[in-house]
Amino acid sequence: MVQKRKACKEFVPLGRVLDRLMTSYARQSQQDLRRIWQCWEAAVGTAVAQNTRPAQLRDGRLIVNVASPAWLHQLQFLKRELIDKLNRRVGKALVEDIRFRIGNL
């Protein structure tokens, strides 16, 4: 037997639905980035933390601002290790990839 859906009392504009969805997504992303900020130095070490800053987290990709091209180059070799340490510290697999860029600390 096929069940009938209940009739909607009022229609909600698609824009409002999308706005709520995006706000919820952005809020979760900001909370996750805050968690990364809180454990950043403990996860990456003092020297790295002094020359880097997590800037953005989107779809599992962490964008990290780096002080210089030399640091950017060095961190490329440590990427996998940093991902593992961060995920271990936050207790779940938030970071799948890291992209380093020269930027403001």
C-alpha positions as CSV (number, residue, x, y, z in Angstrom):
1,M,0.0,0.0,0.0
2,V,1.3,3.4,-0.9
3,Q,1.3,6.0,1.8
4,K,0.2,9.5,1.0
5,R,2.4,12.5,2.1
6,K,0.9,15.0,4.4
7,A,0.0,18.2,2.7
8,C,2.3,21.1,3.4
9,K,0.6,24.0,5.3
10,E,2.9,26.5,3.7
11,F,5.6,26.5,1.1
12,V,9.1,27.5,2.1
13,P,11.1,29.4,-0.5
14,L,14.1,27.4,-1.8
15,G,16.4,30.3,-1.0
16,R,15.5,30.1,2.7
17,V,16.1,26.3,2.7
18,L,19.5,26.7,1.1
19,D,20.4,29.6,3.4
20,R,19.7,27.4,6.4
21,L,21.6,24.6,5.0
22,M,24.7,26.7,4.1
23,T,24.6,28.4,7.6
24,S,24.6,25.0,9.2
25,Y,27.5,23.8,7.0
26,A,29.5,27.0,7.6
27,R,29.0,26.7,11.4
28,Q,30.2,23.1,11.4
29,S,33.2,24.0,9.3
30,Q,34.1,26.9,11.7
31,Q,33.8,24.6,14.7
32,D,36.1,22.1,13.1
33,L,38.7,24.8,12.2
34,R,38.5,26.0,15.8
35,R,39.3,22.5,17.0
36,I,42.3,22.4,14.7
37,W,43.4,25.8,16.0
38,Q,43.2,24.6,19.6
39,C,45.6,21.6,19.0
40,W,47.7,23.1,16.3
41,E,50.9,23.7,18.2
42,A,50.7,20.4,20.1
43,A,50.1,18.5,16.8
44,V,52.7,20.2,14.6
45,G,55.4,21.3,17.1
46,T,56.5,24.7,18.2
47,A,58.8,25.5,15.3
48,V,56.2,24.7,12.7
49,A,53.4,26.5,14.6
50,Q,55.5,29.7,14.8
51,N,55.8,29.7,11.0
52,T,52.3,28.5,10.0
53,R,48.6,29.3,10.7
54,P,45.6,27.2,9.8
55,A,43.4,29.5,7.6
56,Q,40.5,27.5,6.3
57,L,38.9,24.0,6.3
58,R,36.6,23.0,3.5
59,D,35.6,19.5,2.4
60,G,38.5,17.9,4.3
61,R,41.1,20.2,2.8
62,L,43.0,22.4,5.3
63,I,44.5,25.6,3.9
64,V,47.6,26.6,5.9
65,N,49.3,30.0,5.6
66,V,53.1,29.6,5.7
67,A,55.7,32.3,6.5
68,S,58.1,31.6,3.6
69,P,58.8,29.6,0.5
70,A,61.4,27.6,2.4
71,W,58.8,26.5,5.0
72,L,56.3,25.7,2.2
73,H,58.8,23.4,0.6
74,Q,59.8,21.7,3.8
75,L,56.2,21.2,4.9
76,Q,55.3,19.4,1.6
77,F,57.5,16.5,2.8
78,L,55.7,16.4,6.2
79,K,52.2,16.7,4.9
80,R,51.1,13.1,5.5
81,E,52.6,13.1,9.0
82,L,50.9,16.4,9.9
83,I,47.5,15.1,8.7
84,D,47.8,12.0,10.8
85,K,48.8,14.0,13.9
86,L,46.0,16.5,13.5
87,N,43.4,13.9,13.0
88,R,44.6,11.9,16.0
89,R,44.5,15.1,18.2
90,V,41.0,16.1,17.2
91,G,39.8,12.5,17.5
92,K,38.3,12.1,14.0
93,A,39.4,12.4,10.3
94,L,38.7,16.1,9.7
95,V,41.7,16.6,7.5
96,E,42.2,14.6,4.3
97,D,44.6,16.9,2.6
98,I,46.6,20.1,3.4
99,R,47.4,22.9,1.0
100,F,50.2,25.2,2.0
101,R,50.4,28.8,0.7
102,I,52.4,31.8,1.5
103,G,50.2,34.1,3.6
104,N,49.7,36.2,6.6
105,L,50.4,34.7,10.0
